[in-house]
Amino acid sequence: MGRGAHREEREIKLSAKQFTALWPATVGRRLYKVRYEMPWKNLLIEIDIYRRKHRGLVVAEVEFPNRTVCRKFKAPPWFGREVTGNKRYSNVRLATE
């Protein structure tokens, strides 16, 4: 919930039956990507490498335990430009446009 650098995420487990019932509703709005998780300085970097129509897009995301750690974060030199808060890179926008 929310946008930008600070937001709440909730993940729920679906049964196979629930997934099968919901999956058809995503036709035309699916993202295809491979996610890699990389531990880095007591944090976890999630690297998404997109496929199909977004081929070539690579996004790194770091989730922080609190705002203080976020503010003190120094990105590794291999990070690209900052896209936090840029709607163009939201999963909703990528899936629907």
All heavy atoms as an XYZ file, in Angstrom:
817
protein
N       0.836     -1.157      0.000
C       0.000      0.000      0.000
C       0.893      1.235      0.000
O       1.896      1.276      0.678
C      -0.864      0.011      1.246
C      -1.662     -1.229      1.426
S      -3.302     -0.754      1.031
C      -4.250     -1.916      1.863
N       0.520      2.227     -0.751
C       1.313      3.435     -0.816
C       2.170      3.465     -2.065
O       2.168      2.537     -2.850
N       2.910      4.554     -2.198
C       3.781      4.719     -3.363
C       5.120      5.237     -2.907
O       5.264      5.749     -1.812
C       3.154      5.717     -4.335
C       1.935      5.185     -5.022
C       1.609      6.045     -6.231
N       0.649      5.368     -7.054
C      -0.632      5.671     -7.100
N      -1.108      6.649     -6.379
N      -1.446      5.004     -7.884
N       6.088      5.146     -3.802
C       7.398      5.707     -3.521
C       8.235      4.800     -2.650
O       8.076      3.590     -2.641
N       9.144      5.421     -1.910
C      10.119      4.660     -1.145
C       9.516      3.953      0.058
O      10.048      2.950      0.514
C      11.241      5.592     -0.674
N       8.401      4.428      0.573
C       7.824      3.809      1.765
C       6.411      3.319      1.464
O       5.526      4.106      1.169
C       7.788      4.817      2.921
C       7.323      4.193      4.193
N       6.037      4.281      4.626
C       7.975      3.435      5.098
C       5.908      3.614      5.754
N       7.071      3.095      6.063
N       6.234      2.028      1.511
C       4.906      1.463      1.298
C       4.820      0.100      1.965
O       5.834     -0.548      2.218
C       4.569      1.376     -0.178
C       5.526      0.539     -0.987
C       5.146      0.612     -2.465
N       6.022     -0.183     -3.266
C       7.089      0.269     -3.894
N       7.408      1.525     -3.811
N       7.841     -0.526     -4.603
N       3.625     -0.316      2.223
C       3.395     -1.603      2.865
C       2.999     -2.624      1.810
O       2.197     -2.339      0.928
C       2.259     -1.453      3.880
C       1.942     -2.718      4.627
C       0.787     -2.536      5.591
O       0.496     -1.393      5.980
O       0.181     -3.554      5.947
N       3.584     -3.799      1.916
C       3.233     -4.886      1.007
C       2.666     -6.029      1.822
O       3.145     -6.319      2.919
C       4.465     -5.382      0.250
C       5.021     -4.377     -0.718
C       6.229     -4.908     -1.476
O       6.667     -6.041     -1.188
O       6.727     -4.195     -2.343
N       1.662     -6.654      1.280
C       1.092     -7.838      1.923
C       1.065     -8.961      0.910
O       0.622     -8.780     -0.221
C      -0.324     -7.558      2.419
C      -0.352     -6.550      3.524
C      -1.729     -6.387      4.065
N      -1.716     -5.325      5.065
C      -2.773     -4.716      5.485
N      -3.952     -5.044      5.021
N      -2.670     -3.770      6.394
N       1.531    -10.090      1.325
C       1.515    -11.269      0.469
C       0.611    -12.302      1.115
O       0.662    -12.511      2.327
C       2.924    -11.821      0.288
C       3.830    -10.857     -0.452
C       5.220    -11.409     -0.673
O       5.423    -12.631     -0.540
O       6.106    -10.607     -0.972
N      -0.208    -12.927      0.284
C      -1.083    -13.970      0.801
C      -0.852    -15.243      0.006
O      -0.531    -15.192     -1.185
C      -2.565    -13.563      0.735
C      -2.994    -13.276     -0.709
C      -2.841    -12.364      1.628
C      -4.483    -13.111     -0.897
N      -0.988    -16.351      0.668
C      -0.852    -17.642     -0.008
C      -2.195    -18.012     -0.612
O      -3.239    -17.809      0.001
C      -0.411    -18.708      0.969
C       0.971    -18.450      1.515
C       1.671    -19.755      1.808
C       3.023    -19.481      2.412
N       4.076    -19.464      1.447
N      -2.150    -18.531     -1.827
C      -3.343    -19.021     -2.489
C      -3.264    -20.532     -2.597
O      -2.186    -21.079     -2.849
C      -3.466    -18.441     -3.906
C      -3.603    -16.938     -4.065
C      -3.613    -16.570     -5.547
C      -4.859    -16.446     -3.390
N      -4.375    -21.161     -2.471
C      -4.420    -22.598     -2.733
C      -4.353    -22.788     -4.244
O      -4.585    -21.843     -5.019
C      -5.717    -23.205     -2.185
O      -6.824    -22.739     -2.952
N      -4.078    -23.989     -4.671
C      -4.050    -24.283     -6.107
C      -5.411    -23.991     -6.733
O      -5.503    -23.458     -7.847
C      -3.643    -25.734     -6.343
N      -6.467    -24.284     -6.016
C      -7.823    -24.038     -6.517
C      -8.081    -22.534     -6.679
O      -8.637    -22.097     -7.691
C      -8.844    -24.654     -5.561
C     -10.260    -24.580     -6.034
C     -11.197    -25.293     -5.074
C     -12.641    -25.191     -5.552
N     -13.552    -25.893     -4.656
N      -7.655    -21.739     -5.713
C      -7.820    -20.291     -5.812
C      -7.019    -19.727     -6.986
O      -7.500    -18.887     -7.742
C      -7.379    -19.612     -4.510
C      -8.298    -19.853     -3.338
C      -7.692    -19.370     -2.035
O      -6.515    -19.628     -1.751
N      -8.487    -18.674     -1.242
N      -5.771    -20.188     -7.117
C      -4.923    -19.729     -8.218
C      -5.570    -20.052     -9.554
O      -5.660    -19.192    -10.439
C      -3.536    -20.370     -8.126
C      -2.646    -20.003     -9.282
C      -1.943    -18.809     -9.267
C      -2.530    -20.833    -10.382
C      -1.136    -18.454    -10.345
C      -1.734    -20.489    -11.458
C      -1.034    -19.299    -11.431
N      -6.052    -21.281     -9.708
C      -6.678    -21.707    -10.962
C      -7.908    -20.868    -11.281
O      -8.150    -20.531    -12.438
C      -7.049    -23.206    -10.885
O      -5.853    -23.958    -10.653
C      -7.706    -23.692    -12.152
N      -8.650    -20.494    -10.259
C      -9.842    -19.672    -10.475
C      -9.482    -18.232    -10.853
O     -10.161    -17.611    -11.666
C     -10.715    -19.684     -9.213
N      -8.419    -17.694    -10.284
C      -8.047    -16.298    -10.511
C      -7.174    -16.064    -11.741
O      -7.224    -14.997    -12.355
C      -7.328    -15.751     -9.270
C      -8.185    -15.639     -8.010
C      -7.305    -15.323     -6.812
C      -9.267    -14.597     -8.189
N      -6.351    -17.027    -12.111
C      -5.373    -16.856    -13.190
C      -5.981    -16.373    -14.505
O      -5.438    -15.454    -15.145
C      -4.583    -18.152    -13.368
C      -3.488    -18.064    -14.378
C      -3.398    -18.746    -15.551
C      -2.297    -17.255    -14.307
N      -2.240    -18.418    -16.220
C      -1.551    -17.509    -15.474
C      -1.802    -16.355    -13.381
C      -0.333    -16.885    -15.734
C      -0.594    -15.728    -13.644
C       0.120    -16.003    -14.811
N      -7.113    -16.909    -14.960
C      -7.671    -16.433    -16.234
C      -7.987    -14.933    -16.245
O      -7.951    -14.297    -17.303
C      -8.952    -17.254    -16.395
C      -8.702    -18.489    -15.597
C      -7.875    -18.037    -14.418
N      -8.255    -14.340    -15.116
C      -8.574    -12.910    -15.041
C      -7.360    -12.033    -15.344
O      -7.510    -10.833    -15.552
C      -9.141    -12.566    -13.667
N      -6.171    -12.620    -15.395
C      -4.957    -11.841    -15.646
C      -4.537    -11.828    -17.112
O      -3.534    -11.196    -17.448
C      -3.780    -12.369    -14.799
O      -3.417    -13.686    -15.250
C      -4.125    -12.397    -13.319
N      -5.282    -12.497    -17.969
C      -4.931    -12.555    -19.392
C      -4.763    -11.135    -19.937
O      -5.581    -10.260    -19.693
C      -5.994    -13.329    -20.202
C      -5.753    -13.178    -21.701
C      -5.993    -14.798    -19.814
N      -3.654    -10.915    -20.626
C      -3.369     -9.606    -21.201
C      -2.732     -8.633    -20.225
O      -2.404     -7.522    -20.589
N      -2.568     -9.058    -18.958
C      -1.984     -8.178    -17.939
C      -0.925     -8.914    -17.125
O      -0.742     -8.633    -15.955
C      -3.083     -7.655    -17.010
C      -4.078     -6.778    -17.730
C      -5.190     -6.309    -16.840
N      -6.090     -7.441    -16.611
C      -6.679     -7.701    -15.450
N      -6.495     -6.933    -14.419
N      -7.479     -8.728    -15.335
N      -0.228     -9.830    -17.745
C       0.773    -10.614    -17.036
C       2.168    -10.082    -17.303
O       2.479     -9.659    -18.414
C       0.702    -12.087    -17.462
C      -0.602    -12.735    -17.085
C      -0.686    -14.158    -17.563
N      -2.010    -14.684    -17.263
C      -2.564    -15.700    -17.904
N      -1.905    -16.312    -18.876
N      -3.767    -16.105    -17.570
N       2.990    -10.128    -16.275
C       4.398     -9.772    -16.419
C       5.212    -11.047    -16.437
O       4.924    -11.980    -15.694
C       4.857     -8.890    -15.256
C       4.273     -7.490    -15.223
C       4.734     -6.764    -13.962
C       4.670     -6.701    -16.460
N       6.212    -11.055    -17.268
C       7.103    -12.204    -17.356
C       8.492    -11.736    -16.953
O       9.074    -10.869    -17.605
C       7.103    -12.770    -18.780
C       5.729    -13.282    -19.166
C       4.789    -12.436    -19.751
C       5.367    -14.592    -18.908
C       3.521    -12.888    -20.076
C       4.106    -15.061    -19.238
C       3.189    -14.206    -19.816
O       1.928    -14.667    -20.134
N       8.968    -12.288    -15.843
C      10.277    -11.887    -15.342
C      10.866    -13.014    -14.519
O      10.173    -13.896    -14.037
C      10.175    -10.611    -14.509
C       9.312    -10.744    -13.259
C       9.174     -9.398    -12.563
C       8.267     -9.499    -11.344
N       8.102     -8.200    -10.671
N      12.169    -12.946    -14.382
C      12.891    -13.869    -13.506
C      13.435    -13.020    -12.370
O      14.007    -11.950    -12.603
C      14.045    -14.580    -14.252
C      14.846    -15.458    -13.301
C      13.503    -15.381    -15.421
N      13.241    -13.480    -11.137
C      13.716    -12.729     -9.963
C      14.882    -13.473     -9.331
O      14.829    -14.669     -9.100
C      12.605    -12.558     -8.940
C      13.132    -11.963     -7.623
C      12.050    -11.502     -6.724
N      11.508    -10.257     -7.269
C      10.449     -9.640     -6.786
N       9.797    -10.140     -5.770
N      10.041     -8.513     -7.330
N      15.922    -12.705     -9.068
C      17.083    -13.216     -8.346
C      17.176    -12.460     -7.030
O      16.905    -11.261     -6.982
C      18.363    -13.013     -9.153
C      18.364    -13.768    -10.455
C      17.940    -13.162    -11.641
C      18.779    -15.092    -10.500
C      17.922    -13.856    -12.829
C      18.765    -15.800    -11.700
C      18.333    -15.167    -12.855
O      18.322    -15.867    -14.028
N      17.552    -13.147     -5.981
C      17.745    -12.508     -4.681
C      19.220    -12.542     -4.344
O      19.860    -13.583     -4.445
C      16.925    -13.212     -3.608
C      15.436    -13.075     -3.826
C      14.618    -13.720     -2.727
O      15.156    -14.531     -1.941
O      13.412    -13.412     -2.651
N      19.738    -11.373     -3.956
C      21.159    -11.259     -3.675
C      21.373    -10.589     -2.322
O      21.024     -9.422     -2.151
C      21.818    -10.422     -4.769
C      23.312    -10.336     -4.644
S      23.990     -9.396     -6.016
C      24.278     -7.869     -5.175
N      21.916    -11.321     -1.354
C      22.237    -10.682     -0.074
C      23.341     -9.646     -0.282
O      24.272     -9.868     -1.052
C      22.746    -11.836      0.794
C      22.382    -13.082      0.069
C      22.233    -12.729     -1.375
N      23.188     -8.501      0.396
C      24.191     -7.441      0.257
C      24.178     -6.578      1.511
O      23.177     -5.917      1.808
C      23.887     -6.609     -0.983
C      24.959     -5.659     -1.382
C      26.117     -5.955     -2.023
C      24.987     -4.258     -1.148
N      26.865     -4.827     -2.214
C      26.187     -3.762     -1.675
C      24.123     -3.372     -0.546
C      26.534     -2.426     -1.621
C      24.475     -2.034     -0.489
C      25.674     -1.576     -1.022
N      25.279     -6.579      2.238
C      25.444     -5.750      3.437
C      24.232     -5.814      4.373
O      23.626     -4.800      4.701
C      25.732     -4.303      3.052
C      27.061     -4.133      2.348
C      27.393     -2.675      2.168
C      28.759     -2.546      1.505
N      29.162     -1.157      1.379
N      23.853     -6.994      4.785
C      22.726     -7.226      5.700
C      21.366     -6.845      5.117
O      20.395     -6.699      5.855
C      22.932     -6.509      7.043
C      24.149     -7.036      7.767
O      24.397     -8.242      7.777
N      24.913     -6.148      8.364
N      21.289     -6.650      3.815
C      20.029     -6.369      3.129
C      19.838     -7.400      2.035
O      20.723     -8.220      1.774
C      20.049     -4.963      2.520
C      20.135     -3.802      3.507
C      20.423     -2.503      2.765
C      18.855     -3.685      4.325
N      18.684     -7.369      1.412
C      18.402     -8.276      0.304
C      18.049     -7.440     -0.917
O      17.136     -6.605     -0.865
C      17.236     -9.208      0.653
C      16.912    -10.263     -0.384
C      18.064    -11.267     -0.508
C      15.619    -10.981     -0.011
N      18.796     -7.641     -1.994
C      18.494     -6.976     -3.260
C      17.738     -7.978     -4.124
O      18.197     -9.099     -4.330
C      19.772     -6.519     -3.987
C      20.550     -5.520     -3.134
C      19.427     -5.908     -5.347
C      21.903     -5.139     -3.703
N      16.561     -7.567     -4.597
C      15.784     -8.393     -5.517
C      15.991     -7.823     -6.915
O      15.722     -6.639     -7.155
C      14.303     -8.373     -5.147
C      14.043     -8.981     -3.792
C      12.604     -8.853     -3.350
O      11.868     -7.973     -3.855
O      12.210     -9.637     -2.476
N      16.476     -8.662     -7.811
C      16.770     -8.236     -9.173
C      15.780     -8.921    -10.102
O      15.730    -10.147    -10.171
C      18.217     -8.587     -9.567
C      19.192     -7.925     -8.584
C      18.495     -8.166    -11.016
C      20.595     -8.446     -8.681
N      14.970     -8.118    -10.785
C      13.987     -8.634    -11.736
C      14.492     -8.402    -13.143
O      14.801     -7.268    -13.527
C      12.635     -7.936    -11.563
C      11.943     -8.305    -10.264
O      12.245     -9.383     -9.710
O      11.082     -7.528     -9.816
N      14.566     -9.485    -13.918
C      14.953     -9.408    -15.322
C      13.713     -9.759    -16.134
O      13.220    -10.886    -16.077
C      16.119    -10.366    -15.639
C      17.323     -9.994    -14.754
C      16.461    -10.325    -17.129
C      18.502    -10.934    -14.893
N      13.204     -8.764    -16.833
C      11.941     -8.914    -17.542
C      12.121     -9.619    -18.873
O      13.168     -9.520    -19.516
C      11.288     -7.541    -17.743
C      10.731     -6.982    -16.455
C      11.560     -6.348    -15.537
C       9.387     -7.114    -16.146
C      11.056     -5.856    -14.347
C       8.882     -6.628    -14.945
C       9.724     -6.004    -14.056
O       9.234     -5.524    -12.870
N      11.070    -10.290    -19.299
C      11.042    -11.055    -20.549
C       9.940    -10.504    -21.453
O       9.209     -9.603    -21.084
C      10.756    -12.535    -20.253
C      11.690    -13.169    -19.247
C      13.028    -13.431    -19.880
N      13.836    -14.284    -19.002
C      15.079    -14.025    -18.708
N      15.672    -12.971    -19.197
N      15.757    -14.827    -17.922
N       9.828    -11.116    -22.603
C       8.798    -10.811    -23.592
C       8.779     -9.327    -23.953
O       9.800     -8.773    -24.310
C       7.444    -11.336    -23.143
C       7.452    -12.852    -23.007
C       6.090    -13.406    -22.898
N       6.162    -14.864    -22.749
C       5.123    -15.631    -22.744
N       3.912    -15.123    -22.869
N       5.266    -16.935    -22.604
N       7.643     -8.646    -23.821
C       7.568     -7.271    -24.333
C       8.419     -6.279    -23.538
O       8.705     -5.194    -24.018
C       6.124     -6.786    -24.435
C       5.433     -6.462    -23.154
C       4.023     -5.936    -23.445
C       3.353     -5.429    -22.202
N       2.050     -4.836    -22.499
N       8.854     -6.664    -22.341
C       9.723     -5.793    -21.544
C      11.168     -6.289    -21.523
O      11.954     -5.878    -20.676
C       9.187     -5.672    -20.117
C       7.817     -5.090    -20.051
N       7.536     -3.806    -20.470
C       6.636     -5.615    -19.656
C       6.245     -3.570    -20.328
N       5.677     -4.645    -19.846
N      11.483     -7.141    -22.479
C      12.830     -7.710    -22.567
C      13.867     -6.592    -22.534
O      13.736     -5.579    -23.204
C      12.961     -8.513    -23.850
C      14.291     -9.187    -24.017
C      14.330     -9.953    -25.348
N      15.428    -10.878    -25.311
C      15.351    -12.126    -24.852
N      14.198    -12.594    -24.433
N      16.406    -12.909    -24.830
N      14.892     -6.791    -21.718
C      15.949     -5.796    -21.599
C      15.809     -4.929    -20.361
O      16.768     -4.287    -19.945
N      14.623     -4.914    -19.763
C      14.420     -4.129    -18.543
C      14.895     -4.946    -17.341
O      14.503     -6.099    -17.165
C      12.936     -3.781    -18.367
C      12.564     -3.043    -17.078
C      13.286     -1.693    -16.986
C      11.049     -2.865    -16.990
N      15.746     -4.349    -16.551
C      16.250     -4.973    -15.332
C      16.038     -3.970    -14.198
O      16.446     -2.815    -14.318
C      17.750     -5.336    -15.442
C      18.255     -5.954    -14.148
C      17.989     -6.270    -16.621
N      15.395     -4.424    -13.137
C      15.095     -3.549    -12.013
C      15.612     -4.202    -10.734
O      15.389     -5.390    -10.503
C      13.575     -3.298    -11.892
C      13.257     -2.465    -10.663
C      13.040     -2.619    -13.144
N      16.299     -3.424     -9.921
C      16.776     -3.894     -8.619
C      15.960     -3.194     -7.542
O      15.734     -1.993     -7.602
C      18.258     -3.586     -8.442
N      15.528     -3.968     -6.560
C      14.728     -3.416     -5.468
C      15.331     -3.856     -4.145
O      15.735     -5.002     -3.987
C      13.294     -3.932     -5.575
C      12.391     -3.480     -4.455
C      10.985     -4.045     -4.579
O      10.506     -4.280     -5.704
O      10.354     -4.248     -3.523
N      15.387     -2.921     -3.218
C      15.882     -3.214     -1.881
C      14.770     -2.882     -0.901
O      14.195     -1.795     -0.956
C      17.140     -2.380     -1.531
C      17.674     -2.743     -0.158
C      18.212     -2.553     -2.600
N      14.454     -3.818     -0.024
C      13.476     -3.556      1.019
C      14.228     -3.313      2.317
O      15.114     -4.080      2.676
C      12.496     -4.712      1.139
C      11.632     -4.833     -0.115
C      10.510     -5.831      0.025
O      10.210     -6.256      1.157
O       9.929     -6.170     -1.019
N      13.861     -2.240      2.985
C      14.572     -1.826      4.188
C      13.732     -2.095      5.429
O      12.504     -1.981      5.382
C      14.896     -0.332      4.100
C      15.702      0.025      2.887
C      15.108      0.561      1.761
C      17.070     -0.193      2.870
C      15.844      0.877      0.638
C      17.831      0.127      1.755
C      17.218      0.657      0.638
N      14.391     -2.398      6.545
C      13.642     -2.661      7.782
C      13.010     -1.405      8.366
O      12.043     -1.488      9.116
C      14.692     -3.239      8.730
C      16.000     -2.747      8.208
C      15.825     -2.606      6.714
N      13.542     -0.223      8.017
C      12.986      1.030      8.526
C      13.496      2.193      7.671
O      14.369      2.033      6.829
C      13.341      1.240     10.015
C      14.838      1.198     10.250
O      15.594      1.967      9.658
N      15.274      0.283     11.100
N      12.942      3.369      7.909
C      13.289      4.554      7.107
C      14.716      5.019      7.338
O      15.363      5.546      6.433
C      12.323      5.684      7.406
C      10.944      5.413      6.874
C      10.022      6.556      7.147
N       8.649      6.170      6.812
C       7.698      7.022      6.536
N       7.932      8.318      6.578
N       6.493      6.602      6.247
N      15.223      4.822      8.533
C      16.596      5.249      8.831
C      17.585      4.476      7.961
O      18.484      5.061      7.352
C      16.922      5.049     10.323
O      15.990      5.809     11.089
C      18.341      5.482     10.648
N      17.414      3.170      7.893
C      18.297      2.344      7.061
C      18.153      2.750      5.594
O      19.138      2.839      4.864
C      17.999      0.843      7.265
C      18.798     -0.013      6.302
C      18.283      0.421      8.707
N      16.941      3.042      5.183
C      16.699      3.483      3.804
C      17.463      4.770      3.498
O      18.130      4.877      2.473
C      15.205      3.679      3.578
S      14.778      4.242      1.918
N      17.371      5.746      4.383
C      18.044      7.031      4.155
C      19.560      6.891      4.113
O      20.238      7.623      3.405
C      17.641      8.033      5.240
C      16.272      8.636      5.023
C      16.022      9.813      5.943
N      16.011      9.440      7.353
C      14.928      9.053      8.028
N      13.777      8.977      7.424
N      15.014      8.736      9.304
N      20.102      5.955      4.891
C      21.558      5.778      4.948
C      22.103      4.893      3.823
O      23.306      4.785      3.650
C      21.947      5.171      6.300
C      21.746      6.111      7.461
C      22.169      5.469      8.761
C      22.009      6.421      9.929
N      22.435      5.797     11.193
N      21.214      4.285      3.055
C      21.617      3.336      2.016
C      22.437      4.008      0.922
O      22.074      5.058      0.406
C      20.373      2.702      1.397
C      20.663      1.745      0.278
C      21.244      0.519      0.525
C      20.345      2.076     -1.030
C      21.501     -0.366     -0.510
C      20.597      1.200     -2.067
C      21.183     -0.022     -1.807
N      23.551      3.393      0.598
C      24.383      3.808     -0.534
C      24.320      2.677     -1.559
O      24.771      1.567     -1.292
C      25.840      4.027     -0.101
C      25.998      5.104      0.957
C      26.029      6.478      0.341
C      26.460      7.506      1.355
N      25.418      8.379      1.775
N      23.758      2.973     -2.702
C      23.592      1.948     -3.732
C      24.945      1.460     -4.239
O      25.888      2.243     -4.350
C      22.786      2.503     -4.894
N      25.036      0.166     -4.578
C      26.269     -0.343     -5.170
C      26.537      0.372     -6.496
O      25.604      0.848     -7.148
C      25.986     -1.830     -5.416
C      24.683     -2.139     -4.798
C      24.003     -0.855     -4.455
N      27.777      0.437     -6.919
C      28.113      1.171     -8.146
C      27.446      0.609     -9.400
O      27.276      1.329    -10.377
C      29.640      1.078     -8.234
C      30.063      0.077     -7.226
C      28.951     -0.106     -6.252
N      27.032     -0.657     -9.374
C      26.424     -1.254    -10.571
C      24.929     -0.968    -10.687
O      24.306     -1.313    -11.691
C      26.685     -2.759    -10.624
C      26.330     -3.511     -9.384
C      27.160     -3.776     -8.338
C      25.062     -4.060     -9.034
N      26.482     -4.480     -7.361
C      25.187     -4.668     -7.770
C      23.826     -4.114     -9.670
C      24.134     -5.315     -7.132
C      22.774     -4.758     -9.038
C      22.936     -5.352     -7.786
N      24.321     -0.316     -9.682
C      22.914      0.081     -9.795
C      22.802      1.121    -10.897
O      23.658      1.971    -11.061
C      22.427      0.723     -8.492
C      21.744     -0.225     -7.529
C      22.146     -1.540     -7.399
C      20.713      0.219     -6.726
C      21.531     -2.388     -6.497
C      20.090     -0.623     -5.825
C      20.493     -1.928     -5.715
N      21.704      1.092    -11.595
C      21.424      2.114    -12.596
C      20.761      3.310    -11.939
O      20.875      3.518    -10.735
N      20.026      4.066    -12.726
C      19.378      5.261    -12.181
C      18.219      4.887    -11.269
O      17.613      3.834    -11.407
C      18.927      6.188    -13.294
C      17.822      5.667    -14.149
C      17.540      6.673    -15.279
N      16.714      6.066    -16.287
C      15.383      6.117    -16.288
N      14.747      6.752    -15.357
N      14.694      5.521    -17.237
N      17.919      5.768    -10.367
C      16.835      5.585     -9.397
C      15.482      5.728    -10.080
O      15.251      6.703    -10.794
C      16.972      6.633     -8.290
C      15.873      6.615     -7.269
C      15.855      5.344     -6.438
O      16.853      5.077     -5.738
O      14.853      4.621     -6.502
N      14.581      4.765     -9.887
C      13.245      4.839    -10.480
C      12.143      4.759     -9.429
O      10.967      4.683     -9.768
C      13.034      3.763    -11.577
C      14.007      3.968    -12.724
C      13.126      2.362    -11.011
N      12.512      4.801     -8.145
C      11.505      4.761     -7.085
C      10.505      5.892     -7.292
O      10.881      7.038     -7.490
C      12.168      4.909     -5.698
O      13.083      3.830     -5.520
C      11.132      4.898     -4.588
N       9.241      5.543     -7.269
C       8.193      6.544     -7.437
C       7.865      6.878     -8.882
O       6.901      7.581     -9.153
N       8.649      6.380     -9.831
C       8.393      6.611    -11.252
C       7.317      5.623    -11.694
O       7.570      4.429    -11.803
C       9.681      6.438    -12.051
C       9.518      6.782    -13.516
O       8.433      6.669    -14.088
N      10.613      7.183    -14.130
N       6.127      6.120    -11.952
C       4.989      5.252    -12.284
C       5.252      4.374    -13.504
O       4.681      3.301    -13.626
C       3.736      6.093    -12.506
C       3.241      6.758    -11.253
C       2.016      7.602    -11.548
C       1.603      8.365    -10.304
N       0.450      9.227    -10.572
N       6.120      4.828    -14.375
C       6.429      4.057    -15.592
C       6.928      2.648    -15.251
O       6.739      1.715    -16.017
C       7.478      4.812    -16.399
C       7.930      4.102    -17.628
C       8.955      4.917    -18.374
N       9.386      4.185    -19.552
C      10.506      4.409    -20.184
N      11.300      5.376    -19.782
N      10.847      3.700    -21.227
N       7.570      2.506    -14.091
C       8.166      1.221    -13.715
C       7.334      0.435    -12.705
O       7.777     -0.583    -12.198
C       9.582      1.438    -13.184
C      10.484      1.987    -14.266
C      10.751      3.344    -14.352
C      11.026      1.151    -15.228
C      11.551      3.855    -15.360
C      11.818      1.653    -16.240
C      12.075      3.004    -16.305
O      12.855      3.502    -17.312
N       6.120      0.888    -12.412
C       5.275      0.127    -11.487
C       4.782     -1.141    -12.192
O       4.582     -1.154    -13.413
C       4.081      0.962    -11.028
O       3.131      1.097    -12.070
N       4.593     -2.206    -11.438
C       4.117     -3.450    -12.033
C       2.760     -3.267    -12.693
O       2.494     -3.838    -13.750
C       4.058     -4.562    -10.987
C       5.424     -5.161    -10.729
O       6.275     -5.213    -11.613
N       5.649     -5.625     -9.519
N       1.901     -2.457    -12.105
C       0.586     -2.213    -12.695
C       0.738     -1.573    -14.061
O       0.124     -2.009    -15.040
C      -0.284     -1.325    -11.773
C      -1.549     -0.887    -12.474
C      -0.615     -2.065    -10.491
N       1.563     -0.550    -14.156
C       1.763      0.130    -15.446
C       2.417     -0.804    -16.456
O       2.000     -0.870    -17.609
C       2.614      1.386    -15.218
C       2.962      2.194    -16.430
C       1.884      3.119    -16.982
N       1.273      4.043    -16.088
C       1.634      5.306    -15.904
N       2.668      5.799    -16.549
N       0.966      6.075    -15.087
N       3.433     -1.529    -16.037
C       4.102     -2.448    -16.963
C       3.143     -3.525    -17.470
O       3.213     -3.932    -18.627
C       5.306     -3.108    -16.284
C       6.494     -2.189    -15.997
C       7.524     -2.916    -15.132
C       7.135     -1.700    -17.287
N       2.250     -3.977    -16.626
C       1.329     -5.055    -17.006
C       0.195     -4.583    -17.890
O      -0.353     -5.365    -18.667
C       0.761     -5.707    -15.749
N      -0.157     -3.309    -17.809
C      -1.354     -2.849    -18.533
C      -1.047     -1.980    -19.755
O      -1.953     -1.699    -20.534
C      -2.292     -2.055    -17.598
O      -1.581     -0.957    -17.034
C      -2.831     -2.952    -16.506
N       0.171     -1.544    -19.919
C       0.469     -0.692    -21.079
C       1.427     -1.362    -22.027
O       2.168     -2.214    -21.714
C       1.061      0.645    -20.609
C       0.036      1.449    -19.860
C       0.568      2.819    -19.442
O       1.733      3.139    -19.698
O      -0.216      3.548    -18.828
